[in-house]
Amino acid sequence: MNDDCGMDPSSNSHSREDTSRSGMTPIPGGTFRMESERHYPEEGPVHQVTVSPFWIDRGPVTNREFRRFVDETGYVTVAEIAPDPNDYPGALPHMLKPGSLVFTPPRHAVDLRDWSQWWRFAFGANWRQPIGPDQPDQALDDHPVVHIALQDAEAYAKWAGKALPTEAEWEYAARGGLDGAEFAWGDELMPGGRHMANTWQGTFPYENLATDGYRRTSPAGAFPPNGYGLSDMIGNGFMATDRKRG
């Protein structure tokens, strides 16, 4: 979550605005080379972008923080609501149940162009039950909240008196002042043999060696922060940004 310097139009109240920057860090504005041409085609082309100063959370929203939001507001996430049959004409009735996609590694090599080989829709999967009902390793308090749709993230941000960062703001913050570096901490994946983020080790998606100590998510802040003091800017879950603002 971020808070642009100055008045935040998403603040709920004066008292909320007074405390909304707790756990946040100010990021200086600047110009940087956004995107990458070294990894995935959709990440390019590299181009220069300028961002104004802003504030951003020092780490991802945790289950503990999201639970407080739900407890105070009664909010129900998208994954906890049964799909509307009008939105899915022709869908089989027994499929119109609440749920979400769960990473389910296959037992062998698969076509990496087909994401359905490792993502499975699981009935009952949501932020409270990340890998589905009656499964271990459920929503641990200090782990990042997952199974959050964009509108869920926007609702949380509004309640917290903040706003989602733009894609440019997020990438600028993630780079930690290292313009053009390969990773948020520099150009070496494991400097000195040290794991710097919760990433995949092994042959994706069927061989998960977990040499960093985690097979799924890790506690927020378990790995070193970047140059701006921000944690988990690489790995440990997908991040939501505000595409409407840029």
Steps between C-alpha positions, in 0.01 A plus 500: 500500500618852448407852598591777258666793675236752599128434548396145420154505339433145620537585871186403692526763773732750660591259779570220251717733291703596809606138551498372141877539455588267784718223358570699184814647343536819291636439151674790323380583151721441201543364149587136434503234230177307540431143383751235389596323177692219673223276631146495354385657170208678666735691731655709221592728350721693740403868515567799723236599754491782755313467829425761766586441867263258678470277806474122489455218753826341615364154424198310366165502679494203736215271599498665841452845348237382253311316775474824697345666195249216458416494871432874507303523175348157437655506152466186286759437230426404141628145558244453779201589280333252264525612134189658353350265235421807286873569470570144382226394259515130428708420807421172674303572820727286717796715396346827622647482847736733687867421454828609352805378310751301705854422387509123455832372364482216246713190540690546175611755241217682322450756225594830666269686263200340675457644851208264566760226546589641842204719602189314621164653592420381850155536655524672837849643447523859624718719719397306811573163336777571244536143373140395547281365781638244745860562396803581719699824490198726498492880537801557727485841664837630384480368143374714208127482437420320172195424284428873491328643193570855385176630648588334832837675502336831415247457782775427751705797382204736533427371852867551594496857367744412223497416130654235279825614339514540125703241312774760448505597869516137605786412265691814593467412869582134437829592335614665822700768320680255271396618155544228238613229743391141435346457845378723785837449676740505201601286203575169676213267593672362811787726606741300709267200472233678706131482411366855464132420436243221506538377144483165321797262521498201270335430165168684478226398561552142615827507697487724808829460688407773751865566586394841631297320767150562362280295269225761487486845658743619766450745787505863387850636547669159518757610242721811487333831404603694190676836489184684605441267795214315328455124533354234268519721191599185311335163561260388775181580308345713228458872563206720396554843343272777381495490120241778483740761632784397274 
